[in-house]
Amino acid sequence: MRILLDNFSKSFGSTKVIENMRLEVGSGEMLALLGPSGCGKSTTLFSVCGIHRPSGGRILFGDRDVTDLPSQARNVGVVFQSYALYPHMTVTENIGFPLKVKGMPAAEIRKEVDRIAALVQIGNLMGRRPAELSGGQQQRVALARALIRKPDVLLLDEPLANLDAKLRLEMRSEIRRLQRETGITAILVTHDQVEAMSMCDRIAIMKEGEIVQIATPAEMYNDPKTAFVAGFLGNPPITFLRGVVDNGAFTIPQSEIRVPLPDTVGAAEGTKLMLGVRPEHFTPAGDITVPGKITFAETQGRENLYDVALAGGPLLRSIQPVRSDVHVGDDVRWAIDSRGIFVFDENGRRLLMPRDFSAFFQRYGWPSGKGRLPFCIGHRGASGHERENTLAAFRRAAELGAEMWELDTQLTKDGVVVVSHDDHLERVFGIDRRISEMTAAELGALDGVDVPSFSQVAALGRETGTGLYVELKAPGTGMRCWRHLVEMNQRFACLGSFDTAQVRELSDAACDFPLSVLIRVGHDPHALGDEAGADILHLCWERAGERPQDLVTDALMRRAFEAGREIVLWHEERRAILDDIMKLPVLGICTDLPDLMRPPAVKENAVGRQG
């Protein structure tokens, strides 16, 4: 059962706790809401289960809107921190109570109780009362009671907080086992990052009522977007060094510490930065030597944890296999592994790799002073304002500040390339005819049909100075479009397709225009880029959940850039997501509404930054 919180808001009186949250939990997924006290995670959970009514937005279970339904009509199972068992009832009675309320016959209740008790492995405890159970046993009973009603959704509110360390470890694996065996969609609320990382498919980290990042545990640990996220995950925690940029290196004033920064960080001289270093990346085996003195040592069984005071006062932590050759008070010269450092600005925002596009522009003859990056690519023109893929839509996109147009190509019966997303005219024009079954003249003679030729759109591009981002739909259009662009000496263009064979055909023919491969969610961008011989990875991930920008990871971009490829992003009309992805070092972003990316004040002040 999919759960969707669509622009969900919750206020208590005049206090806004959550505003316009969008969160999607996939069917059968277990997601953690992780964050400090007061961040809004329990408020979100209680709104999903119906205890709180939203102040705005919708909550959907699958396609069913449950926003205004009471808890008992939502079919949710809830497990609370306090277990909330009835003290006067036996285990059997506690587990079977939800079915008794429904009026199910006693024999059926007993059958279901036995089944669920076996699932949670408490069959030998059925005659006991809660006071006669351990904390772990009580939690299993609470889980069984939540699951016996066969809920669509399982909600877990700090379920392990009252257990000791050994029981927490046991119940983490037990809850995850049950969730996987039943295939139920589950949301876990916790402030414990170990619980979130070990139990859940994805984590949504919250701060002050907002989701600041959502990703798999491994992705979030290895690619945090902010210092807050980096600091919340990891045990022992990450340490942060504060310093400034001096001659291309991170330095701490009045100290010997000097950490060379990758060219891709691009921070100006004197910029204040934070350097995040996890304990596993500060060891004798790193590549940036840092002298210091051991001030604390803790044996943790298989590993030792050290605090090392650096010259000037900062502290770094190091975790290493057990060793007996160093002690508190020793001077050491251990080293930071440069591959594991995170660089943040002074406000804690991760500095992603900036991108120098000058070589790309020079290679393909694109205008280096055109607009600003990322390019605004009008999706089928300004299709949010005009009928898609029409001359009016393309002209409107240029007027609104789009630097390029995304346009789709089809082929008429007599071999003329025209601009239309669909071969069939039904969706856009309401006519049951196919472009591929008509000549260009027959197509042009249809009343109420406005399908321009590729040459017409190309001519408008030359007139307005707008680039063409051509998505090849019909086979055979790629070579024709290339020849036309060459004949007209129209260099500001790109050719691409979802069909890797069409892109590869152009690559093998030594096409001298940049080639793009369009990639749906769930496919490997790098593998498809290799298969197509593409210069650009176009990530069509607009349907990838509530925060598709989290899929555009530092690692994905670095690998693309190392392969000499640029990145273009999906068509996006959600303001908050656009604000995020416009900060990424990508070549362009598609949108139906170019005015969202290029409001008048921005257009007037737009400057090139290719260099």
N, C-alpha and C positions, 0 to 999 in steps of 0.2 A: 504494500500500500504506500503510494507516494504521498508525502506531506509537503504542502506548499504554503508558506507564509508570504502573502502578496501585499507589499506595502503596509505591513503590520505595524501598528502604533499602539502604545499603551501609556496612559497617563493616570496618575492618582491625584485628583483635584487639579491644581495648577502645576503639579510636578510632572514633567515629561520624562518617562523612564526609557522608552523605546520609540523611535520615530522612523517610519517608512522603511522598516526592515524587510528585506527579501531573502528568504531562505528556502531551499528545496532539499528534502531528504529523499533519496531514491528508494524505491521499493526493495525491501530486504536489507537495507543499509542500516548500520549502527553509527550514529553521529554523536560526537561529544560537543556540548556547549561548555567551553572552558574559559575561566576568567576569575578575577578577584571578587571578593564580596562586594555586592552592590552594583555589579556590571549589568544586571538584567537577565541573567541566564535562567534563574528560577521563575521570574516573571514570565519569560517566554514559555517555559515548560507548562506553567499553570494556565496560560492562555490556550495552549494546544489541548490540554485535557479538559478545559471548560470551567475551571475554578475562577479564572479571571475572564471578563468579557473585553475584547479588543476595543480601543478607542477609535481605531480606524483600520482600514484594509480588510483583507479576507484571510481565512484559514481554510485550506482545502485538503481533504483526504481523498486521494485519487481525483476524480472529477466532481466529488460531492462537496458542496460548500457547507461547512459545519460552524461557520462563524457565530451564528446565533443559537446553535443547539446547546442544550444543557449537557453536562458531563455524561449522564446516563444514556444519552442518545448518540454518543460518539463512538462507543465500543472501544474504549481505551483501557489498558491496564496500567496501574500506577504503583510504583514501589517507592516508599518514602524512607528517609533517613532513620526515622524512629520506628520503622516496621509497621506500626499501627495495627497490631494484632489485638483481637478481643481477648482480654485476660481470663474471662470465665469460660471460654470455649476450648475444646481440645483442638489438636492440629487438624484432625478430620473435619471438625465443625468450622474452623477458620477457613480452611481451603474451600469447602463446599458452600460457604455462605452466599457468594454471588449467585450460584445456581439455585439455591433455596429461595432467594428473593425473586428470581425469575419464575418460580413455581414449577420447577422441574421435578418429576417423580423421584422419590428417595432412592430407588434402585439405580436409576440412571446417574444420580448424583454420586452414589458410592462408586460406580464404575469409573466415572470421570476423575474422582478424587484419587482412586488407586492408580489410574493411568498417569496423572500429573505428579503424584508422589514418587512414582518410580522414575520419572524423568528427572526430578531434582534430587533423587536418592535420599529420601527421608521415610521410606516405608516402615522402618522400625520405630518411628516416633509418633505414630498416629494417635495414640491415646493420651499423650502428654498435653499439659497446658503450657502457655508461653513462659511462665515463671520457672518451669522445669527444663528449659532449653538454653543452650549457649547462644551467644550472639550470632554466630554463623548459622546455627540451626534455625533461629528465628528468621534470619534473612531468607533462607531457603523456603520457609513456610510463606513468607510474604511474596516471594517470587511465584510460588505455586498458586497462591490465591489470585495473583494478577494474571497468570497465564491460563487458568482453568476456564475462563469465560471466552477463550479463543479471540483475544482482542485483535483489532486491525493494527494497533499501535501499542508499543510498550514504552512507558516513560519512567525513567529512573532518576530520582532526585537525591543525589549524594548517598547512594545506597550502602556504601562501605565505610562511611565516616565514623561509625561507632565501633568498628571492629579493630582488633589488634593487628599488628603488622603481618603475622603469619596467616591469620584468617583473611585479611584483605587480599593477600597473594592468592590464596585458594579460591576465594569468591570471584576474583577478577576472571580467572580462567573458567570458572563454572558458569558465570553469567554469559560470557562470550560463547561458550559451548551451547548453552540453551538457545541463545539468539540465533546461532547458525543452524542448529537442528530444526528449529521451528520456522526459520525464514521470516521472522517477524521484523517489521520496521521499528527501530528503537532510537530513542534520544536519551543520552546520558548527560545529566548536569553534574559537574564536578569542578572543584578548584585544584584537584590533584592532577598534575600533568602526567604522572606515571600511569594513573588509571586511564586517562584519555588516550595516551599513546599505545597502551597495551591492549585495550579493549575495543577500539573503534576503527571503522574504515576511514573516516575523515574527522577532522577537528575544526570547529569554528571557534576561534578565540574572540572573546568579547571584551570591550572596554567602554565604560560609560554609555551603555545602551547600544553600541554599534558593533557589528562584526568587522574586525580589522583584518582578518585573514581566514580563509577556509581552504584546507588542503589535506592530503593524506599526512599521517604522522611523519613519515620519512621526508616528504617534500617540505613540510613546515619546519622541521628541524634543520634541514640542509639549506633551505632557501627562505629564511624569514624576511618579511617585507619591512619590518620596523624593529627598532631596538627593544620595544615592549614585547614583541613576539619572541625575539631571540632570548630575552631574559626570562620569559615565562616557561620555556621548554629547556630541559637539560638538567641533569643532576649528577655531579655538582654543577652549579649554574655557570653560565658564561660570565666572563669579567670584561669590563669596558675600560679602555684607556682613553683619556681626553687629551687632545693635542691640536697641532696646527700643521698645515702643509708648508713645508720649507724645501724649495728646490726639488720638487717631485717626490718628497718623502714625508711620511707621517712622523712628526717629532713631538717630544714633550719638553717644553722649556726647562732649563736648568737640569737636564739629564742627558745621558749618553744615548738614549733610545732613539733609533732612527729606523723606520720600517719603510722601505721603498714601496711606493704605490704603483699598481698597474697603470699603464698609460690610459686604459679605458675608464678609470675613475674620473679623470678630467677635472679635478678640483683646482681652483685658482690658488696662487700663492697667498698664504696667510689665512686661508679658509679654516675655520674651526671644525674638527671632525671627532668622531668617536670610532675607536677600533674595537671590534668585538672578537675575543679570542676564547674558544672553548678549551677546557682543561686537557682534552685529548690532543689538542693542536699546539701545546706548549710542552715540549719534551726535549731530551738530548738529541733527538733525531731531526729537528726542524732545519730550515735553511736561513733563518734570520736570527743570529745570535743576540741574546739579551742577557747581560749580567745582572745578578741579584743575590739576595741572601734568603735562605730558608728561615721562615719565622714560625712555621707550624707544620707538623707532620702527623698524619692520622692513618693508622693501619686499618684497612677495610677487608681484611682476609686475603683475597687474591690480588688486591691492588693497594697502593699507597696514594694518599692525597696530600699534596704539598701546597702551602702558601709561600710564594716567593715575592719578597719586597724588592722592587726595582729602585735604582738610584732616582732620587727625586720624590719618592713616596708612593707611587702607584703599586698595585698588587696584581700578580697573576697567579692563577691556580694551575696545578699540573697533576694529572692522574697517570700513574705508571704502574707496571708490574712490581710486585713486592721486591724491594731491594734493601740492603743493610749498609751500603757504603756511603750514604749521605745522612746528615742529621741536622736538627734544628741548630741554627747558627752558622752553618757552612755557607761559604760563598760558592755559587754555581754559575756556569755559563751555558744555560739551556737555550733552546731556540724555538721560535715560532714557525710553524709550517705555513708559508704564505698562501698555500692553496686552501687553507681553512679559515682565513680571516674574513670578517664582515666589516664593511666600511659604511658608517652612517653619518649623516650631517648632524649638526649640534642639536637638532630637534628630534633626532632619533629615526629619521626616514632613511631607509636603505638607499645607498647610491648605486643605482644600476648602471650598467656599462653605457656611456654615451657612444654615439656612433658617428663616424666621419663618413659621409656619403659622397665626398668629392670625387673619389676614384670611380665610383659607380656612375656618377653623372658624366664624368669625362669619357668613360669607356663607351657609353651608349649615346652620347651627344645630347643629353637632356639639358635643359636650361638651368644653370646653377643658381640663378637669382630668382627663380620662380617661387613666390609664396614662402611658406615656412613648413618645416617638418614637425610631425608627420603630415604628409599630404592629406588633404581632404579629398576623398574620392567619392563623387556623387554616385550613389548606387542606382544604376539604371537611370542616371540623371538625378534630378531632385524629385524622386518618385514619391516622396511624402507630400509634395505640393502639386505635381502634375502627373498625368498618366505616364506610366513607366516607359522607358525606351522610345520616347518621342522627341522630335526636335524641340518642342516646347519644354520638355523636362530637362533636356541637356542645356538649352540656353538659360533656363532658370537656375540650374546648378552653377553655371559660370557666373551669373549675376550675384549669386549668394556667396561666391568666394571659393568654390571648389577648384582645386588645381588640376584634377583629372576627373574623367567620367568612367564608371564601370558600365560596359555595354555588352550585350549578348548577341551572338551571330547565328543566323539560320541561312539555309541555302534554298533558293527557289528551284523549280523544275528545270529552268533553263540556265542554271549556274550563276545566278546573281546573289551576292552576299547581302542580306538584309539584317536589320537590327531588331531582334525580338527574343525574349526569354524562351517562349514556347513555340514549337512548330505548330501546335494546334491553337487556333485563334479564339477558342471558346472562353477561356478564363478572362482575358483582357477585353475582348470585343464582343463576346456573346455570339460568335458566328462559328458554326460547325464546319470549318474548312481548315485544311492544312497547307502551310506555306510550301512544303516540299512537293505538293501535288499541283501547284499552280506556277505559271510563268510570272515573271516580275510584272508584266503588263496586266495580267489578270488580277494579281494582288493589288496593284495600284488602282484598279477600276472598282474595287469593292467599296460600297457606301459605308461610311462610318469607321473605316479601318485606316489607321495611321501607322504604317510600318515603314520607316525610312530605310533607304539603302545605306550600306556601310560607307560608300563614297560621299553621300550627303552628310552623314555625321562627321566624317573625317574633315570635310570642307568647313563645317561649322567649328570644329576644333581648331583649324588653322586661323579662322576668322577671330575667334575669341582667345586664342593662345592657350587652349585647354588640352591637356594630355589625354590620350585614349588608353584605358585599361581594358583590353579586349578579352572577354571570356568566350572562348570558342565552344559553341554548343554542337552544331551540326558538323560531322566529319567533312573534311574538304575545304572548310572555310579558312583554316590557318594559313595555308600557302597563298591563297588568294588575297587575304588581308595583308600579308607580308609584302607581296608584290606591289599592291597598291600603295602602301606606305613608302616603299623604296622609290616608286615612280614619282610620288609627290614630294619626296625628300622630307617626309614628316617624321622626324626622329623622336619626338616626345610621345612615345607609345610603348606598350607592353602587350605581349600575347600570352594567354594562359588558358588552362582548362582543368576540370576535374579528371578528364580523360588523359592519363599519362602517355598513352600512345600518340595522341595528337601533339603533345608537347615534345615528346621524343623525336617525332618526325621532323619538327622544326629544328631541334637541336642537332640532329644528325645531318640536316641540310645546311648547317653552319649559319643559321639565322642570326643576323647581327642586331637583333632587338632583344631586350631582356625577356626571359621566359618565366612564366609563373605556373606553379602547380597548386590547385585549390584542394584543400584537405578538410575532410569532415572529422567530427569528434570521434575519437577511438582509433584513428589511424596514425601510424608513425610518420610524422612530418619529414624526418630525415631520410627514411627509407623511400618514401614517395619522391622526395627531391632527387635522390640518386637515380631512381627508376626513370624519372622524366627528363633528367638532365637540366633541371630548372635552376634559375638564378634567384627566384623569389619563392618563399613559402607563404602561401595565402591561407591563413587559418580561419576556416569558416566555422567558428565555435560559438555563434550567437545563441545557440540553444543548449550550451553546456552549463546549465544550472544558473544559480543566482549571481555567481561571481566568475564568469569565464576568464576574467583577467588573471585569476590566480593560476590558471593553466599555463600562462605565458611566463615560465619561470626563468630565472637567471641562467640555469643550466641549459634550458632549451635554446635561449638566445645565444649563449656563448658557443654552443655547438654549431648553430647555424652560421654564426659569424666566422668561426674557424674554418668552415667549409666554403667561405666566400659568398654566402647567401644573405639576402635581405628578407625582411618579414613584412607582410601586409596583414591587417586584421579585418575581421568580419564586419558586416554592416551593423552599426550600433546606434540606437536612438535613446538609450537610457542615460540620462544626464550624469548620474553618479559614476557609472561605468566608463562613460566617455572621459570624464575628468581624470580617471585613473589611467586609462590606456593612452591618453594623449601625452602622458609623461614618459612613456616607454620609448626606447630607441628604435622605433620601427619606421619603415619607409612611408607607410600610408595606412589610413583607416577608412573603410567604406561607411557611408551613412545615407539613409533616405532623406535626411534633413541637414543639408550642409550648413544651414544657419546656426545649428548647435555647435559646430566646430569653428565657424568663422562668423561670429557676430560682427556688426559693423565696426566697432572700436578695434577689434583684432585685425580685420582686413586692412584698415587704414594704416596700421602700424606694422604690418607683416614684413618681415625681412628674411632673406635667405640665411640659412645657417649650415650650408654644405661646405665645410672646410675646417 
